[in-house]
Amino acid sequence: MLYLSFMVNILMVDYAYNVNGAQGMATVLTIMALFIFFSEFPLFFKYFYEEPPLFQDQERPKWFNKTSKIKWLYIPIVFAGFFMMLSGLKNKYMGLTQFYGTWQNTNPSAPFKRLYFEANNTFKVSEKSDNKIIANGEYSYTKDRILMLGYTNKYKMSPIRMVANSAPDTAKKRLQLSGKYLITATQLSIETDTGKMVFNKVVRR
């Protein structure tokens, strides 16, 4: 039973995060665990359902028998509370905005290649040469404007250049980009004081 619970947990994580190298083995091991479990199922059924309880109701204190009925109330409340808490955390830390995804810079001479918008309103910027991440941080937006603040601010994004800043300070946020945006399902344009950047949505196949 312990092995099956571990494998179901691992299997769900592998498929949820699309871990291609581990999905096959996790599936096989889970099937093996199910085979073992159902091979011994009559024993489990007998132990949990047919064996008499250790103590009968009349052997327990009366107050215990009365208070034990409360479990039918507090167990659903606990499960409902956990569900609401997890839903709230998911919306807060894993919510996806209209920007979510990978965007390719259409300007071949631009100093950076791709812009990644991720969950929890975070972003990353990759270098033109080898897609190395050179900047990351958080972004906020209104109806028509976007503001991007970097944590490890090694560079400052610009349509025509990337300006090196002072040594990174992870305790502070620095302005990476601020401008007016226009977004569709396939294209994102951001107009700043120094020019305009246009990105195409990268569709993963």
N, C-alpha and C positions, 0 to 999 in steps of 0.2 A: 504493500500500500504506500509506503514511504517512497519507494523507487518510482512508482507510477505518478505520484504527485510531483516529484522532481521533474520527471520527463515531460509531463504535460506543461509544466511551467516553462521549461526550456524550449519546447516545441512552439508554444505561443509567442515567445520572445523572438525566436528565429524567423517565424513567418511575419510577425508584426514589423520587424526591422529589415525584412528581406535579406537575411544572411544566407546567401546562396550556398556557400561552402559547407554549411552545417545543417541545412534543412533535411537533406536526404538521410543522414545518419540519425538525426533526432526523430524522424518519422519511423525509421526501422526500430529504434530502441523503444519508442512508445508503443508500437505494435507488439513487440516482445513483452513489454510490461503488461499490456492488456491481456495477452495470451496467458501469462502466468497468473494474473489476477482471476480471470474467468476459469482457469483450470482448478483453482482452489475456491471458487465461488460458493459451492455448497458448505464448506467449512465456515466461511465468513457469514453466510446467511444463518447458519445454525447458531454461531456465537452471538450475533447481534440481535437476532429476532426470536430464536427458539429457546435459548437458555433462560432460565428464570432469573430475575434480578437478585442482586446480593441481599437486599433488604426489602421486605414487604412494607406496604404503606402502614399497616398496623404496628410495625416495629419501630417506626420513626416517630419523633415528637409531632404533636398535632400542628404546632406552629410551622414546622418544616413543610408538612404536606400542604398547608395553606399558601405559604409564601412561594412554594415551588411552581404554583400555577402562574405566577407573574411572568415566568419565562416566555409564555406565549405572547406577552405584550412587549417586553423589553428586547427580545431577540429581533423581531421585525423592525423596531425603532432603531436599533444599532445598525442593522444592514442598510436601512433607508438613510441613516446619517452618513455612513461611509460612502454610499452611492452619491449623495449630494456633495460631500466633501471632494471626492475624486472628480466629479463633473466640474465643480468650481475650479479645482486646480488645473484640470485639462484646459478649460476655457482661458484661464489666466496665463498659463505657461506654455501651452501648445496650440493656442489659437492661430489660425492662418488668415492672413489678410489678403487683399487683392494683389499685393506685390509678391506674395510668396512664390519662390521658384528661382530658376537660374536665368540671368539675362546677359546676352552677348552684346558687347559694344560694337556698333556698326562702323565706327571710325577705325580703319586699320592702322592709322598712325597714332592712335590714342595711347597714353602710357599705361593704361590698365585694360585688361581683356574682358573680365567677367565680373558681374555683380550678383551676389547671392543673398536673397532675402529669405530668412529662416523663421522658425517659430519664435514666439515671445518677442516679436518686433526686434529681432537682431539681424545683422547683416555682415557680410564678408566681401572683401575685394581681392581679386587675384591678379597677379602680375601678368604682363603681356607675354613674356618669354616662356615660362614653364608652369603657368597657372599656380604659382606659389602664393599663398595668402599673405598679403602685405598690410592689410588693415581690417579691422573688425570693430563692431560697436553696436549701438542701438539706434533705432529710428522712430520718429513720430510723424504724423501727417494730419492734415486737415482736408477740407474738400478739394483744394487745388495746390497745396504746398506741402513739401516734404523737408524734414530736418534730420540730418544724420550726424550723430555724435560718436566719435571713436574712443575706444579704451586705450589700445596700444597704438597711439597715433604716430606712426612712422612717416606717413605721407598724408598729404592733403589732396583730395580728388579735385580735378579741374578738367574741363574739356580739352585744354591744350597743353597741360603740363601736370606734373606731380611734384609738389613742393615739399622738400624735406623739412621736417620740423625738428625741434629739440629732442633730447632723449625721451623715450616713452615713459609715461607716468600712468600706471594702471589704476591709481587711486583717483584720477581725474578724467573727465570727459572733455574732448576738444572737438570743435566744429570740423566735420569732414566735408559736408555739403549742405547747402540750403538753396532751394529754388522752387520754381513753379513746375508742376508735373502734369502730364496728360497720359493716361494709361488706357490701353485696350487689352483684349485677350492675347494679342500677339506682339504688341509693341509698347514701349515705355519711353517717353521723352521727358527730360528734365532740363529746364532753362534756368541758368544761374546768371550772376552779374558778368561772368567772363565768357559766356557762350552757351551752347546747347549740346546736350548729349542725347543720343538716340540708341536704344537697346532693343533687340529682338528676343522674344521668349524662346528659350531652349527647351524643346520638347524631348523628353527622354523616351527612347524606344526600347 
